Amino acid sequence: MAGWICDGVPKDGKQYSNQNPQGKHEPYENFGSDCVICGLPKEAMGSKNKAPIRLIASAVTALLVLGLGAIGLTLFKPVFQSCPTGQQKVGDTCVALTPSTPSPVDTPIVTPTPVSSGTYKTLKEVPNVPTLKVKYGGSTSFAPLRNPQIVARIQQAHPGYELIYTEPSSGDKPGSGSGIKMLLDGLVNFAQSSRPLKADEKSQAQVKNITLEEKAVALDGIALYVNTQISIPGLTVSQIKDIFTGKITNWNQVGGSNIPIVLVSRDPKDGGTPEYFMEQVLGQQPFATSVQPYATDTTASIRKVAQTPGGIGYATASEVCNQTQIKSISLAKDGNPTPVFVAPCTGVLVNQTEFSNNNYPLTRQLFIVIKKNSKEDQQAGEAYVNMLLSDEGQQLVNLVGLVPIR
């Protein structure tokens, strides 16, 4: 089934009373009759609207439908279906998934539940979950866990716990750094991060008399992807470093055809994934100047590589494996006389087995960053961590293409 893109702006000039939220939003690929973000019908976007690349939401939804049926979880409840697409039911009212403007969070003192070591079997068993509109934001690597069906599953277990994804303020792009900044500024209750806290973030927290705590909830991998015209057995980590620092400039230098390499990356200042890549893969060396201008986001990066002979990019594996117009490539650790290449994907799924056993060279933990303030911030963050670390929560982590951590 062909996808279609909605950006929140009707192309037929009509107004739709059921659109919520109103106005422009980030382009999003849909496969049903209505946009999952704002509820606009497909016809509002025009008859020629076609999606050039399948975005992650389609694969996540397919995984949920197949996987949850297999393990016996009932993800789609009548309470969720009774609201327009892109909204959740709170009591008797349908509300949008994302507010238009974040506002500072000022909450009373509560008694939080310490983060569990994974003793809860279901989401519903997690105690002391606050009745609260919980604002959160951060790393784009958590996009699979922001899927509306996952959000609905959590709210079905705890109806008063309303998760609201919050974009950073104008000028900042979604990412680990901006999410942690929003947490320090009191704009969200907890943050999602694809990297550990940095020293300067801890210092900023100390100046504000804030204690931050990071809790790992899943494992993820970085996948390298290339234009489909590229045919190579794989790359070692050293070769990746030499490619992105400009020492290797043609695919024939790594066993491919005589095609110039075209680098694609997001700005390391914009998110945890490019930060991780620069620090752990490039060893803090700068990108080659040819990488600029930077891609605005992962979708733009994937699209550019798909359209550019010789293109190469990288992203969290769960955002890559379901794509058809690019090709993921196998990677090998350095140090072996004969490289042992490991694929990041098995079909449209991430290679969870090789990620878990540490055979794949580029894996990392995904963290929830909690504000330890004995207020609803802490209670909301610790409840979310406990739910994701429950047996049911780790099954959901698995189903959306991330790797369970326990």
C-alpha positions as CSV (number, residue, x, y, z in Angstrom):
1,M,0.0,0.0,0.0
2,A,1.5,3.4,-1.1
3,G,2.1,5.9,1.6
4,W,1.2,9.6,1.6
5,I,2.8,12.6,3.3
6,C,0.9,15.0,5.5
7,D,2.4,18.3,6.8
8,G,-0.8,19.6,8.5
9,V,-1.6,22.1,5.7
10,P,-4.6,21.0,3.5
11,K,-3.8,21.3,-0.2
12,D,-7.4,21.5,-1.3
13,G,-8.0,24.8,0.4
14,K,-10.7,23.4,2.7
15,Q,-10.9,23.6,6.5
16,Y,-11.4,20.4,8.6
17,S,-13.0,20.7,11.9
18,N,-11.6,17.3,13.1
19,Q,-8.0,18.4,12.6
20,N,-6.2,18.4,16.0
21,P,-3.7,20.0,16.3
22,Q,-4.4,22.6,13.8
23,G,-1.6,24.0,11.6
24,K,1.6,22.8,10.0
25,H,3.6,20.0,11.5
26,E,6.7,18.0,10.4
27,P,6.0,15.9,7.3
28,Y,4.9,12.5,8.3
29,E,4.2,9.4,6.1
30,N,0.9,7.7,6.6
31,F,-0.6,4.5,5.2
32,G,-4.2,4.7,6.4
33,S,-7.0,7.1,5.4
34,D,-6.2,9.8,8.0
35,C,-2.9,11.4,9.3
36,V,-1.9,9.9,12.6
37,I,-0.5,13.3,13.7
38,C,-3.4,15.7,13.0
39,G,-6.3,13.6,11.7
40,L,-6.5,15.2,8.2
41,P,-7.9,12.8,5.6
42,K,-5.7,11.7,2.7
43,E,-7.7,13.6,0.1
44,A,-6.8,16.9,1.9
45,M,-3.2,16.4,0.7
46,G,-4.1,16.1,-3.0
47,S,-4.3,13.2,-5.3
48,K,-0.7,13.3,-6.4
49,N,0.8,13.2,-2.9
50,K,3.1,10.2,-2.8
51,A,5.7,9.4,-0.2
52,P,9.3,8.9,-1.6
53,I,10.5,6.9,1.3
54,R,8.8,4.7,3.8
55,L,9.2,6.2,7.2
56,I,9.7,4.3,10.4
57,A,6.1,4.6,11.6
58,S,4.9,2.1,9.0
59,A,7.3,-0.6,10.0
60,V,6.7,-0.1,13.7
61,T,2.9,-0.4,13.3
62,A,3.4,-3.6,11.3
63,L,5.7,-5.0,13.9
64,L,3.2,-4.2,16.6
65,V,0.3,-5.8,14.8
66,L,2.3,-9.0,14.0
67,G,4.3,-9.2,17.2
68,L,1.6,-8.4,19.8
69,G,-0.7,-10.9,18.2
70,A,2.0,-13.5,18.6
71,I,2.6,-12.9,22.3
72,G,-1.0,-12.4,23.1
73,L,-1.0,-8.7,24.1
74,T,-4.1,-6.7,23.2
75,L,-2.7,-3.5,21.9
76,F,-5.8,-2.2,20.1
77,K,-8.5,-1.5,22.6
78,P,-11.9,0.0,21.9
79,V,-11.0,3.0,24.1
80,F,-8.2,3.9,21.7
81,Q,-10.3,3.3,18.6
82,S,-13.0,5.6,19.7
83,C,-10.9,8.7,19.3
84,P,-9.8,10.2,15.9
85,T,-6.4,9.1,14.7
86,G,-3.5,11.0,16.3
87,Q,-5.4,11.5,19.6
88,Q,-5.7,9.7,22.9
89,K,-8.7,9.3,25.2
90,V,-8.4,10.8,28.7
91,G,-11.5,10.1,30.7
92,D,-14.3,11.0,28.2
93,T,-12.2,13.5,26.2
94,C,-10.0,12.9,23.1
95,V,-6.7,14.9,23.2
96,A,-3.9,15.5,20.7
97,L,-0.7,13.6,21.1
98,T,1.5,16.7,20.9
99,P,0.8,20.2,22.4
100,S,1.6,23.2,20.3
101,T,3.6,25.1,22.9
102,P,5.6,23.6,25.8
103,S,5.2,25.4,29.1
104,P,7.3,25.2,32.3
105,V,6.5,22.4,34.7
106,D,5.9,23.4,38.4
107,T,4.7,20.4,40.5
108,P,4.2,19.6,44.1
109,I,6.3,17.3,46.3
110,V,5.4,13.6,45.9
111,T,6.8,10.2,47.1
112,P,8.3,8.6,44.0
113,T,8.8,4.9,43.5
114,P,12.5,3.9,43.1
115,V,13.5,2.6,39.7
116,S,12.9,-1.2,39.7
117,S,15.4,-3.8,38.6
118,G,12.7,-5.3,36.5
119,T,10.4,-7.0,39.0
120,Y,7.1,-6.0,37.4
121,K,5.5,-8.3,34.9
122,T,3.0,-5.9,33.3
123,L,2.7,-2.1,32.7
124,K,-0.3,-2.1,35.0
125,E,1.6,-3.6,38.0
126,V,3.9,-0.5,38.2
127,P,2.8,1.4,41.3
128,N,2.7,5.1,42.1
129,V,2.1,6.2,38.5
130,P,1.0,9.9,38.7
131,T,-2.2,11.3,37.2
132,L,-0.5,13.8,35.1
133,K,0.0,15.3,31.6
134,V,3.6,14.1,31.3
135,K,5.7,16.2,28.9
136,Y,8.8,14.5,27.5
137,G,11.2,14.9,24.6
138,G,14.7,14.3,23.4
139,S,16.5,11.7,21.2
140,T,15.1,10.8,17.8
141,S,16.3,7.3,18.4
142,F,13.3,6.9,20.7
143,A,10.9,7.5,17.8
144,P,9.7,3.9,17.8
145,L,8.6,4.1,21.4
146,R,6.6,7.3,20.6
147,N,4.4,5.4,18.2
148,P,0.8,6.2,19.0
149,Q,0.0,2.5,19.7
150,I,2.7,2.3,22.3
151,V,1.6,5.5,23.9
152,A,-2.0,4.2,23.9
153,R,-0.9,0.9,25.5
154,I,0.7,2.8,28.4
155,Q,-2.3,5.0,28.9
156,Q,-4.6,1.9,28.8
157,A,-2.6,0.5,31.8
158,H,-2.6,3.9,33.6
159,P,-5.4,6.1,32.2
160,G,-4.4,9.3,34.1
161,Y,-0.8,9.1,32.9
162,E,-0.9,11.1,29.6
163,L,2.3,11.1,27.6
164,I,2.8,14.3,25.5
165,Y,5.8,14.5,23.3
166,T,7.2,18.0,23.3
167,E,9.3,19.6,20.6
168,P,12.2,22.0,21.6
169,S,11.7,25.7,21.2
170,S,12.2,27.4,17.9
171,G,15.8,27.2,16.7
172,D,16.6,23.9,18.4
173,K,16.2,20.5,16.7
174,P,15.0,17.4,18.4
175,G,17.8,15.4,20.0
176,S,19.4,14.2,23.2
177,G,21.0,17.5,23.9
178,S,17.8,19.6,23.4
179,G,15.8,17.2,25.4
180,I,18.2,17.4,28.4
181,K,18.2,21.2,28.0
182,M,14.4,21.2,28.2
183,L,14.5,19.1,31.4
184,L,17.0,21.5,33.0
185,D,14.7,24.4,32.0
186,G,11.6,22.9,33.5
187,L,9.8,22.4,30.1
188,V,9.5,18.6,30.3
189,N,9.2,16.0,33.1
190,F,11.9,13.7,31.8
191,A,14.1,13.4,28.8
192,Q,15.1,10.6,26.4
193,S,18.8,10.4,25.4
194,S,20.8,8.1,23.1
195,R,24.0,8.9,25.1
196,P,25.1,9.3,28.7
197,L,25.0,12.7,30.4
198,K,27.9,15.0,29.4
199,A,30.1,16.8,32.0
200,D,28.8,20.2,31.0
201,E,25.2,19.1,31.4
202,K,26.0,17.8,34.9
203,S,27.6,21.1,35.7
204,Q,24.6,23.1,34.4
205,A,22.4,20.9,36.6
206,Q,24.6,21.5,39.7
207,V,24.5,25.3,39.1
208,K,20.6,25.0,39.1
209,N,20.7,22.8,42.2
210,I,19.3,19.9,40.2
211,T,20.3,16.3,40.4
212,L,20.0,14.3,37.1
213,E,20.0,10.5,36.9
214,E,20.2,8.4,33.7
215,K,18.6,4.9,33.5
216,A,19.2,2.6,30.5
217,V,16.0,1.0,29.1
218,A,17.1,-0.4,25.7
219,L,20.0,-1.2,23.5
220,D,20.4,0.2,20.0
221,G,22.8,0.1,17.1
222,I,24.1,2.5,14.5
223,A,23.6,1.4,11.0
224,L,25.6,2.6,8.0
225,Y,23.6,2.8,4.8
226,V,24.5,3.5,1.1
227,N,23.0,4.2,-2.2
228,T,21.7,1.0,-3.8
229,Q,24.2,1.2,-6.6
230,I,27.1,0.5,-4.1
231,S,28.2,-3.1,-3.8
232,I,30.9,-3.9,-1.2
233,P,31.3,-6.8,1.3
234,G,31.3,-4.4,4.3
235,L,33.3,-1.8,6.1
236,T,35.6,-2.0,9.2
237,V,35.3,0.7,11.9
238,S,38.6,2.1,10.8
239,Q,37.4,2.4,7.2
240,I,34.3,4.2,8.3
241,K,36.5,6.7,10.2
242,D,38.7,7.2,7.1
243,I,35.6,7.7,4.9
244,F,34.0,10.3,7.1
245,T,37.2,12.2,7.8
246,G,38.0,12.4,4.1
247,K,41.0,10.0,3.9
248,I,39.0,7.5,1.7
249,T,37.1,9.3,-1.1
250,N,36.2,6.7,-3.7
251,W,34.4,3.4,-3.3
252,N,37.1,1.6,-5.3
253,Q,39.4,2.1,-2.3
254,V,37.2,-0.3,-0.2
255,G,36.4,-2.9,-2.8
256,G,33.7,-1.2,-4.7
257,S,33.3,0.5,-8.2
258,N,35.0,3.7,-9.3
259,I,32.3,6.0,-7.7
260,P,33.2,9.1,-5.6
261,I,31.9,8.8,-2.1
262,V,29.3,11.4,-1.0
263,L,29.1,11.9,2.7
264,V,25.8,12.7,4.5
265,S,25.4,13.4,8.2
266,R,23.3,15.5,10.6
267,D,25.1,18.2,12.5
268,P,26.8,16.7,15.6
269,K,25.4,19.7,17.6
270,D,21.8,18.6,16.8
271,G,21.5,15.1,18.4
272,G,22.9,12.2,20.3
273,T,23.5,9.9,17.3
274,P,25.8,12.3,15.4
275,E,27.5,13.1,18.7
276,Y,28.1,9.4,19.4
277,F,29.3,8.9,15.8
278,M,31.9,11.7,16.1
279,E,33.1,10.7,19.5
280,Q,33.1,6.9,19.2
281,V,33.7,6.3,15.5
282,L,35.7,9.3,14.5
283,G,37.6,9.6,17.8
284,Q,36.7,13.3,18.2
285,Q,38.2,14.1,14.8
286,P,36.1,16.5,12.7
287,F,34.0,15.4,9.7
288,A,35.5,16.0,6.3
289,T,34.4,19.4,5.0
290,S,32.5,17.7,2.1
291,V,29.9,16.5,4.5
292,Q,28.4,20.0,4.7
293,P,25.7,21.2,4.3
294,Y,24.4,18.9,7.0
295,A,21.1,17.0,6.6
296,T,18.3,18.6,8.7
297,D,17.2,15.2,10.1
298,T,17.4,11.4,9.5
299,T,14.6,11.5,6.9
300,A,16.5,14.1,4.9
301,S,19.7,12.1,5.2
302,I,18.1,8.9,4.0
303,R,16.4,10.7,1.1
304,K,19.7,12.3,0.0
305,V,21.6,9.0,0.1
306,A,18.8,7.3,-1.9
307,Q,19.0,10.0,-4.6
308,T,22.8,10.3,-4.7
309,P,25.1,7.7,-6.4
310,G,28.0,7.1,-4.0
311,G,26.0,8.4,-1.0
312,I,26.6,7.1,2.5
313,G,25.0,8.0,5.8
314,Y,24.3,6.6,9.2
315,A,21.4,6.5,11.7
316,T,19.9,4.4,14.5
317,A,19.3,0.9,13.1
318,S,15.6,0.9,13.8
319,E,15.2,3.9,11.5
320,V,17.2,2.2,8.7
321,C,16.2,-1.5,8.5
322,N,12.7,-0.9,7.1
323,Q,13.8,1.3,4.3
324,T,13.8,0.0,0.7
325,Q,15.5,2.8,-1.3
326,I,18.8,2.6,0.5
327,K,20.9,-0.4,1.5
328,S,22.4,-1.1,4.9
329,I,26.0,-2.4,5.0
330,S,27.7,-5.0,7.2
331,L,30.3,-3.8,9.6
332,A,33.4,-5.4,11.3
333,K,35.4,-4.7,14.3
334,D,39.0,-3.7,13.9
335,G,41.9,-6.1,14.8
336,N,41.0,-9.3,12.9
337,P,43.3,-10.4,10.0
338,T,40.2,-11.3,8.1
339,P,37.3,-8.9,8.9
340,V,34.2,-10.6,10.3
341,F,31.3,-8.6,8.9
342,V,28.0,-8.4,10.8
343,A,24.8,-7.1,9.2
344,P,22.8,-4.5,11.2
345,C,19.5,-5.8,9.8
346,T,17.8,-9.1,9.2
347,G,15.3,-8.3,6.5
348,V,13.3,-5.2,7.8
349,L,14.2,-5.9,11.5
350,V,17.3,-5.0,13.4
351,N,19.8,-7.8,14.1
352,Q,18.9,-8.1,17.8
353,T,20.9,-11.3,18.3
354,E,24.2,-9.7,17.2
355,F,23.5,-6.5,19.0
356,S,22.9,-8.4,22.2
357,N,25.9,-10.6,22.1
358,N,28.2,-7.6,21.2
359,N,29.3,-9.0,17.8
360,Y,28.1,-5.9,16.1
361,P,30.7,-3.1,16.5
362,L,28.4,0.0,16.9
363,T,25.9,-0.5,19.7
364,R,24.9,1.8,22.6
365,Q,22.4,2.1,25.4
366,L,19.3,4.3,25.3
367,F,18.6,6.3,28.5
368,I,15.8,8.0,30.3
369,V,17.1,11.1,32.1
370,I,15.2,11.8,35.4
371,K,15.2,14.9,37.5
372,K,15.7,13.8,41.1
373,N,13.6,16.5,42.8
374,S,11.1,14.5,44.9
375,K,8.4,16.1,42.8
376,E,6.1,14.9,40.0
377,D,9.1,15.2,37.6
378,Q,10.8,12.4,39.4
379,Q,7.7,10.3,39.9
380,A,6.8,10.6,36.2
381,G,10.2,9.7,35.0
382,E,10.7,6.8,37.4
383,A,7.2,5.4,36.5
384,Y,8.1,5.5,32.8
385,V,11.4,3.7,33.4
386,N,9.7,1.1,35.6
387,M,7.1,0.5,32.9
388,L,9.7,0.1,30.1
389,L,11.8,-2.3,32.3
390,S,8.8,-4.5,33.1
391,D,8.4,-7.8,31.3
392,E,5.7,-6.3,29.1
393,G,7.6,-3.1,28.6
394,Q,10.7,-5.0,27.4
395,Q,8.5,-6.9,25.0
396,L,7.3,-3.6,23.5
397,V,10.9,-2.5,23.3
398,N,11.6,-5.7,21.3
399,L,8.6,-5.3,19.0
400,V,9.4,-1.7,17.9
401,G,12.9,-2.7,16.7
402,L,15.0,-1.9,19.7
403,V,16.9,-4.5,21.8
404,P,15.7,-5.3,25.4
405,I,18.3,-4.6,28.0
406,R,17.3,-7.4,30.3
